[in-house]
Amino acid sequence: MTQYLDDFMIWVPTQIFFGKTALDHLAEGIKRFGGSRVILVYGGGSIKKTGLYDTVVKILDENGIFHCEVSGVQPNPLASKIDEGLRIARENRVDFVLAVGGGSVIDSAKGIAGAYYFDGGVMDLMEHQNGRPLETDKVLPTGTILTLPATGSEMATGNTFVNDYVEKHTKAGFHGPYIRPRVSFLNPEFTYSLSRKQTVAGVSDIMSHIFESYFSNEKGSYLHARTAEGMLRTLIKYTPIALEEPDNYEARANIMYTGSWGNNGYIVKGNYVSWSVHLLENPLNERYNITHGEGLAILTPHWMRWAKRPENLYRYVELGVNVFGIDAALPEEEIADKTIEAVENFYANVLGMPRRLRDLGIDQACFEDCATRFENPTTVTYQSMAFVPMTVEDAVSIYKAAY
């Protein structure tokens, strides 16, 4: 087992304007990266109900910044919608992509930005990359105005979307340093109008990103682990407050900032991450279009039980003692079990997330097919260095336990 911190390079160049005055810097932020012709990307229209859309358009108009737009981005965003935005962007010769929304909107914006100079659509780019990172800097600069903390896409180097050009929809995406947003505007007030379901699903997603990094065999990544624990404690402290008082600025601000730093590479680099629970959830998401955060909340405790081994109890113990306040004097095995119960309790009793896959309308007949993801050569490579490597049979057993 590796006892040291792996070599790594980290570069997180996203400029963040955080707080109530974030949008005061919108025009400045766009123009700094050469933006004068913007495509605005957003979802189902909630930004129009809250007045945010009008505010953004007014700032663009007052500063002589042309804008066109693509709307209607849905959760689990579609490649066809990205291609629609790509067509509009090319027709209007835009030089900047501005996403106003959550992770799905931001990921769609990254798809437009990444494929803009490529000869073809976003799936053509995917086929060309064949799993390799997009390393060319010939992409459009992207900016984000975050309205739903969850994926951390506002500071991250990757995007995820659904290939809806095939009968059996599958998750797709690409990553690379140059599609990381150049500038992001984070005003916690923009999250006041989120429903309870949106809030808790977002928090669940943030927690999963942190857990995926935390459950690592890199024992030397001490700072990473302690930082991750601080992030988890922040979510545990402030989420109940945000649910009780939706317009509590302090709570919303802490959740928002945790989401950004939980997935921007800071606790990942030098700390091998195999995204095991995400690999379990994604096939279910593709088949049933379930809420990502709900699927992760159900699967995480069951994966934790499956992955618990005598040689890795230390990680469960650290999580239980440092985050959930479990008595360190108890036997390690008991602490580990109590830790898993604490995670499950937080998801179910504090966040109010569903406990079972059947609660999401998932048919267990799909488990064998979903588990074939773990036969994919890329997945096998990832899993070879995982906290505990998973096989097809292991995946099926976790699905059944969670059913």
Salt bridges, closest charged atoms under 4 A:
GLU28 OE1 - HIS25 ND1 3.00
GLU62 OE2 - LYS58 NZ 3.99
GLU69 OE1 - HIS67 NE2 3.69
GLU84 OE1 - LYS81 NZ 3.00
GLU91 OE2 - ARG87 NH1 3.38
ASP205 OD1 - HIS209 NE2 3.22
ASP205 OD1 - HIS292 NE2 3.71
GLU212 OE2 - HIS278 ND1 2.82
GLU229 OE2 - ARG226 NH2 2.72
GLU281 OE1 - HIS292 ND1 2.75
GLU286 OE2 - ARG373 NH2 2.91
GLU318 OE1 - ARG226 NH2 3.32
GLU318 OE1 - ARG315 NH1 2.41
GLU333 OE2 - LYS308 NZ 2.38
ASP337 OD1 - LYS308 NZ 3.35
GLU344 OE1 - ARG305 NH2 2.65
ASP369 OD2 - LYS168 NZ 2.86
ASP369 OD2 - ARG287 NH2 2.09
